[in-house]
């Protein structure tokens, strides 16, 4: 019996992980360009957290 959260692709990142990383990086980049939007790390974490929840 394996734990799904601990399984990983030996050949590289799976699609879900790549999408989460790209979304987080994009959200953080936009927040750095427009500081009025909010703190860059907070926005990046919010995007990653939301997508992580939605992609389950």
Order of alpha helices (4+ residues) and beta strands (2+ residues): alpha-alpha
